[in-house]
Amino acid sequence: MKIKGITDVFFDLDHTLWDFDKNSALAFDKIFKINQIEIDLDDFLVHYKAINLQYWKLYRDEKIDKDVLRFGRLNDTFSALNHIIEKELIQKLSTDYITYLTDNNYLYEDAITILEYLYKSYNLHILSNGFEEVQSKKLTKSNILHYFKTITNGEDIGVKKPHPQIFHYAIEKANTSISKSIMIGDGYEADIVGALNIGMDVIFFDEFQKPVDAHIKKVNNLIEIKNYL
């Protein structure tokens, strides 16, 4: 059923529009070859994805800074694989990863199609916890920057989703109101619970079909957003 009264649509970027896992895997493949790291990429990624999520939660909760995140997630992954590597090389890999992460900019299926569709009727915005310098490159290199009227990153104001302050900041920046806005994202706690806590409507991008409250609107593919907007 179509949602009435919405004028502004806020999107998360990573894992919602920008295919982080695919682009990240390609970046790691490249930097391991550059730095002559002999390791099974698939094994590395299995451990890295889980460890990265843990570090992002700590970062989101203001318990660590981005330098600790960038080093720690790699250091812990190599440790989990019993792969001995010098800290200086981990630091270089951390820097190289950010450098090459946006060399590939694959988007999710139908991302451009849904943005084109929504752009005609709504004001579109990005609301992300990602690092400003990286997120801006993702938007530019994937050729979707022009769809968005405002871009808000956690670094802009020093707090991250699900903190209410970042949602209020983004809404004020967009010159709109909570009642006229909707949040679309894959992060259940950060995007969905965070938005609901301030009274903002939501659509959960449920790529992996996670069990959630039946009252929460969700889509498994971005094109399904047309069912609501």
Residue pairs with C-beta under 8 A, 6 or more apart in sequence:
1 227
1 228
2 227
2 228
2 229
3 182
3 201
3 228
3 229
5 179
5 180
6 122
6 180
6 181
6 182
6 201
6 229
7 122
7 123
7 176
7 180
7 181
8 122
8 123
8 124
8 125
8 171
8 174
8 176
8 180
8 181
8 182
9 118
9 122
9 123
9 124
9 125
9 181
9 182
9 184
9 229
10 125
10 126
10 127
10 170
10 174
10 181
10 182
10 183
10 184
10 195
11 17
11 124
11 125
11 126
11 127
11 148
11 184
11 185
12 126
12 127
12 128
12 161
12 183
12 184
12 185
12 186
12 187
12 190
12 191
12 205
13 126
13 128
13 130
13 135
13 138
13 139
14 20
14 128
14 130
14 138
15 21
15 186
15 187
15 205
15 207
16 108
16 184
16 185
16 186
16 191
16 205
17 107
17 108
17 111
17 115
17 144
17 222
18 105
18 106
18 107
18 108
18 138
18 142
19 106
19 107
19 108
21 49
22 104
22 106
23 101
23 102
23 104
23 105
23 106
24 45
24 101
25 41
25 45
26 103
26 104
27 97
27 100
27 101
27 103
27 104
28 41
28 44
28 45
28 48
28 97
29 41
30 100
30 103
31 37
31 93
31 96
31 97
31 100
32 38
32 39
32 41
34 96
35 89
35 92
35 93
35 96
37 85
37 93
39 81
39 83
43 81
44 77
44 81
47 77
47 80
47 81
48 73
48 74
48 77
51 73
51 76
51 77
51 80
52 73
55 64
55 68
55 69
55 72
55 73
55 76
56 69
56 129
58 64
58 69
59 65
59 66
59 68
59 69
59 129
59 160
60 129
60 154
60 160
60 161
60 162
60 190
62 159
62 160
64 72
66 131
70 94
70 97
70 98
71 90
71 91
71 94
74 90
74 93
74 94
74 97
75 87
75 90
78 84
78 85
78 90
98 131
98 134
101 134
102 134
102 137
102 138
102 141
105 138
105 141
105 142
106 142
107 142
107 144
108 207
108 222
109 221
109 222
109 223
110 221
110 222
110 223
111 144
111 222
112 144
113 222
113 223
114 222
114 223
114 225
114 226
115 124
115 144
115 147
117 226
118 124
118 225
118 229
119 147
121 229
122 229
123 149
123 174
123 176
124 147
124 148
124 149
125 148
125 149
125 150
125 151
125 152
125 170
125 174
126 135
126 139
126 148
126 150
126 151
126 152
126 153
127 152
127 161
127 166
127 167
127 170
127 183
127 185
128 135
128 151
128 152
128 153
128 154
129 153
129 154
129 160
129 161
129 190
130 138
130 153
130 154
131 153
131 155
132 153
132 155
132 156
135 151
135 153
136 145
136 151
139 145
139 148
139 151
149 174
150 170
150 173
150 174
152 166
152 169
152 170
152 173
154 160
154 161
154 166
156 169
157 165
157 166
157 169
159 165
159 166
160 166
160 190
161 167
161 187
161 190
161 191
161 194
162 189
162 190
162 191
162 193
162 194
162 195
162 197
163 194
164 194
164 197
164 198
166 194
167 183
167 194
167 195
167 198
167 200
168 198
171 177
171 178
171 181
171 200
174 181
178 198
178 199
178 200
179 199
181 200
181 201
182 200
182 201
182 202
182 203
182 229
183 191
183 192
183 194
183 195
183 200
183 201
183 202
183 203
184 191
184 202
184 203
184 205
184 225
185 191
185 192
185 202
185 204
185 205
186 204
186 205
186 206
186 207
188 204
188 210
188 212
191 202
191 204
192 202
192 204
192 212
192 216
195 201
195 202
196 202
201 217
202 216
202 217
203 217
203 218
203 219
203 225
203 228
204 212
204 216
204 217
204 218
204 219
205 218
205 219
205 222
206 212
206 218
206 219
206 220
207 220
209 220
212 218
217 228
219 225
219 227
219 228
